Amino acid sequence: MILILLTLTGLLAAGTAAAVPTEDSIDFYVESYGALTPEDDPRIAIAYRVFERVRAAADQSRHRTPRLVVIGGDTNAWAIALPSGHIVLSRKAVTLCFKQADENLARTRLAFVLGHELAHLAHDDYWHEEVERFLADSPDTQRIAHFLDQNFEVREKELAADDKGYIYAAMAGYPVHLLLERNDTKTDFFTFWMQQTQARISASHPFPEDRAALLRERLRMLQEKVAFFDMGARLAHFGRCSDAIYFLREFQQVFPGPAVLNDLGFCALQQARQAMPPRQAHFYWLPFLLDLDTRMPRTRAGLPEDEYRFLKHFPLNGTATGYLRDAADYLKRATESAPDYLPARINLATVQLYLGRPHQARAVLAEALRLAPDDWQAQMLDALALYEQSDADIDLWSAAVKRLETRADMPPAWRYNLARLLDIRPRNSDADQHWNQLATLVPRLPRFIREQVCRHQRVQPQPQCLTTPPAGRNVPLPWSWPIPQAGGTLVTPSLRARLFAGWESIPFDWFRAKLYGFIHRAPHHTAEVMEMDQYLQLQVTRTGLPSSEQAVARACPRPLHHRRIFQGTVVTCNNWAVLLRDGHPREAWWISR
């Protein structure tokens, strides 16, 4: 239970010992107090929506499916998990979550309350069954209080449910740090709840200050471990997924949220593509979404007449299949843990296309398009999956081409895939205009895509396309790296102590992978440096950055490469990159090559 002490007085006053909750007691609550629906009150509707979101992120018991019932009546503010799988939440508890709070804080309070009870369900913690057995003959509130005071096992379960509930709410995307804020006008959530409910402290429910302190320590640990997620995502961006997965898995152990699952799936997908023949891996120009908070078509010359017309007809080798299955597993778990999370659905649809499962890809994309109807990558993938559904009896090529042709402002990937489909039939004159349009963008295209565009026999003028444009002059970067001239520097213990005096150093050591080192974080997290095997591998700075992407572009001697990520863009130049949010530089990264 989320209360510091569950007030059973109202329950016991409603009936005799037979009214004490049992495994089938949901009827008792509904009959005694009435069930409220989302239509009864906008705040009740919010509670049900929060419950669905947190339930998706929470661990699931094998024995029951969690369900929420909000009851009315003259009850105190409380929540309780029943062995039937029901979580009973009183209307007063909902009202209390909204008291002295904006909607963001109210939702976060509800998420924690419900996450706490979901933790009890997941671990089959039903302390009130012990109360029932203890009080079977003559219920008495004083005896209840005495019983709880003596039951220290209950206390441990409550603390564990606090911890899990906090994690579930955070995984569901709620700003749980708000629960622990204290200032002149606010108290932490536990103190607030006790003051409002006038609940007493017992051995089974410790001091609110202690509960808040334990969760502050959990938050501190998560903030330390998030350094592993950040480094893993950056390594993945630079193509070093074999290293990135160790950092991501380290974070997954403490916070298995959708972003880390998505990025692990992203890496497994990249490893699968590396294990494929190039023309299979790059048959289409497919999207892959990293979350930081996470192509080769045939040429007409020299290829046999029975060239593959569908991605689904390529045979998969065992290595690629294994990686794709790993990717699908990570990404499915990400979608299940966050029903409104888009990146994992985009990546999962791509995996299903590689596995030759266009029907499953379209099912995933239907959910993605429900979440983001205007997302062009989801629309493009859906058109490609539609074509891949073609078989001997149903030809969906023209329907897929029609979908792609309807867009006026075609992103390069969209135009490339349209040209790819037009070339398959072929529709040479229609395809030519798209290949030639892509040829004008060659400096900005990914390497494998660039090669195919330039080698296409109808691209005119081909010599200019194939010729690498001269790089511009080197321009000094408008920012400084934490450790200038870091490449190739051996970091001895004495040098480490000198370089990172006053910094926080987080060690890692993965014995089997022979990866060891430190993540060094500057005070106030203005910079980070990752040291691996005694060499500086990756640096991050958040200071001195220019105010616009145009200023970043002027520092690169060639066109920047753009990668869409979830809620932002990363632009890359040689061995450095800049993270953009809303078009503004937020971080600059350097990696050792």
CORCOR-V47773 format. One record per pair of residues at least 12 apart in sequence whose C-alpha atoms are under 8 Angstrom apart, sorted by the first residue. I is the first residue (numbers start at 1). J is the second residue. Records with the same first field share a line. If there is no record, write none. Layout:
# CORCOR-V47773
I = J  J
This chain:
# CORCOR-V47773
1 = 78  79  80  81  116  117  158
2 = 78  79  80  113  116  117  158
3 = 78  79  193  194  199  205
4 = 194  199  200  201  202  205  206  208
5 = 199  200  201  202  204  205
6 = 78
7 = 76  78  199
8 = 141
9 = 141
10 = 74  75  76
12 = 139
14 = 32
16 = 139
17 = 135  136  137  138  139
20 = 132
21 = 128  129  132
22 = 82  129  132
23 = 82  83  84
24 = 83  84
25 = 82
26 = 82  84  86
29 = 71
30 = 71
32 = 73
33 = 71  72  73  74
34 = 71  72  73
35 = 69  70  71  72
36 = 69  70  71  72
37 = 70
43 = 94  95
44 = 70  91  94
46 = 107
47 = 94  107  110
48 = 68
50 = 107  110  111
51 = 68  111  114
53 = 172  338  339
54 = 111  114  115  168  169  171  172
55 = 115  118
56 = 172  336  337  338  339
57 = 168  169  171  172  257  336  337  338
58 = 115  118  119  168  337
59 = 118  119  122
60 = 121  122
61 = 121  122  123  124
64 = 84  85
65 = 85
66 = 85  86  87  118  121
67 = 85  86  87
68 = 86  87  88  89
69 = 86  87  88  89
70 = 88  89  90  91
71 = 88  89  90  91
72 = 90  91  92
73 = 91
75 = 90  91  92
76 = 90  92  93  197
77 = 90  91  92  93  94  96  197
78 = 90  92  93
79 = 93  113  114  117
80 = 117
81 = 117  118  120  121  126
82 = 121  126
83 = 121  124  126
85 = 121
87 = 114  117  118
94 = 110
96 = 193  196
97 = 109  110
105 = 175  178  179
107 = 174
108 = 169  174  175  176  178  179
109 = 179  189
111 = 165  168  169  174
112 = 165  166  168  169  176
113 = 165
114 = 165
115 = 161  164  165  166  168  169
116 = 161  162  163  164  165  166
117 = 161  165
118 = 165
119 = 161  164  165
120 = 157  161
125 = 157
127 = 154
131 = 144  147
145 = 202
148 = 202  203  204
149 = 202  203  204
150 = 203  204
151 = 203  204
152 = 203  204
153 = 204
154 = 204  205
155 = 203  204  205  206
156 = 204
158 = 204  205
159 = 211
162 = 211  215
163 = 215  218
166 = 215
167 = 255
171 = 255  256  257  258  337
172 = 257  337  338
177 = 219
180 = 212  215  216
188 = 212
189 = 212
190 = 208  209  211  212
191 = 208  209
194 = 208
222 = 254  255
224 = 506
225 = 250  251  254
226 = 251
227 = 519
228 = 247  248  250  251  519
229 = 247  248  250  251  260
230 = 292  293
231 = 244  247  530
232 = 244  245  246  247  248
233 = 248  263  290  291  292  294
234 = 292  589
236 = 263  267
237 = 290
238 = 591
241 = 267  268  270  271
242 = 267
244 = 267
245 = 264  267
246 = 510
248 = 260  263  264
249 = 264
257 = 334  337
258 = 333  334  335  337  338  341  344
259 = 291  292  293  294  334
260 = 291  294
261 = 330  331  333  334
262 = 290  291  294  330  331  334  343  344  347
263 = 290  291  294
264 = 327  330
265 = 326  327  328  329  330  331  344  347
266 = 288  289  290  327  347
267 = 327
268 = 323  324  326  327
269 = 323  324  327  351
271 = 320  323
272 = 319  320  321  322  323  324
273 = 320
274 = 320
275 = 317  319  320
276 = 316  317  320
278 = 295  296
279 = 295  296  297  298
280 = 295  296  297  311  314
281 = 295  296
282 = 295  296  297  448  449
283 = 295  296  297  298  311
284 = 296  297  416  417  420
285 = 413  416  417  449
286 = 350  381  413
287 = 346  347  350  377
288 = 346  347  350
289 = 343  344  346  347  564  565  566
290 = 343  564  565  566
291 = 343  565  566  567
292 = 565  566
294 = 343  565  566
295 = 448  449
296 = 448  449  452
297 = 420  452
298 = 452
299 = 452  455  456  457
300 = 456  457
301 = 457
309 = 424
310 = 388
311 = 353  354  356  388
312 = 353  354  355  356  357  358  388
313 = 356
316 = 355
321 = 355
324 = 351  354  355
327 = 348  351
328 = 348  351  352
331 = 344  345  347  348
332 = 344  348
340 = 371
342 = 368  371  372
343 = 566
345 = 364  365  367  368
346 = 364  365  368  377  378
348 = 361  364
349 = 361  362  364  365  381
350 = 381
353 = 385
358 = 385  386  388  389
359 = 385  389
361 = 382  385
362 = 382  385  386
365 = 378  381  382
380 = 404  414
383 = 400  401  403  404
384 = 400
386 = 399  400
387 = 399  400
397 = 421
401 = 418  421  422
404 = 418
405 = 418
412 = 438
415 = 434  438
416 = 434  435  438
418 = 431  434
419 = 431  432  434  435
432 = 458  459
435 = 453  456  458  459
436 = 459  460
438 = 453
439 = 453  454  459  465
440 = 465
442 = 454  465
443 = 468  469  558  559
444 = 559  560  561  562
445 = 561
446 = 561
454 = 466
471 = 557  558
472 = 556  557  558
473 = 557
474 = 555  556  557
475 = 554  555  556  557
476 = 555
477 = 555
478 = 544  545  546  555
479 = 543  544  545  546
480 = 541  544
481 = 539  540  541  590
482 = 527  528  529  539  540  541
483 = 499  539
486 = 536
487 = 535  536  537  592
488 = 535  536
489 = 535  536
490 = 534  535  536
491 = 534  535  536
492 = 534
500 = 520  522
502 = 522  523
503 = 520  521  522  523
504 = 520  521  522  523
505 = 518  519  520  521
506 = 518  519  520
507 = 519
515 = 532  533
516 = 532  533
517 = 530  531  532  533  534
518 = 530  531  532
519 = 531
526 = 541  542  543
527 = 539  540  541  542  543
528 = 540  541
536 = 592
537 = 591  592
538 = 589  590  591  592
539 = 589  590  591
540 = 587  588  589  590
541 = 587  588  589
542 = 586  587  588
543 = 587
545 = 585  586  587  588
546 = 585
547 = 584  585
548 = 583  584  585
549 = 580  583  584  585
552 = 578
556 = 573
558 = 573
559 = 573
560 = 572  573
561 = 573
567 = 581
568 = 580  581  582  583
569 = 581  583
575 = 590  591  592  593
576 = 588  589  590  591
577 = 589  590
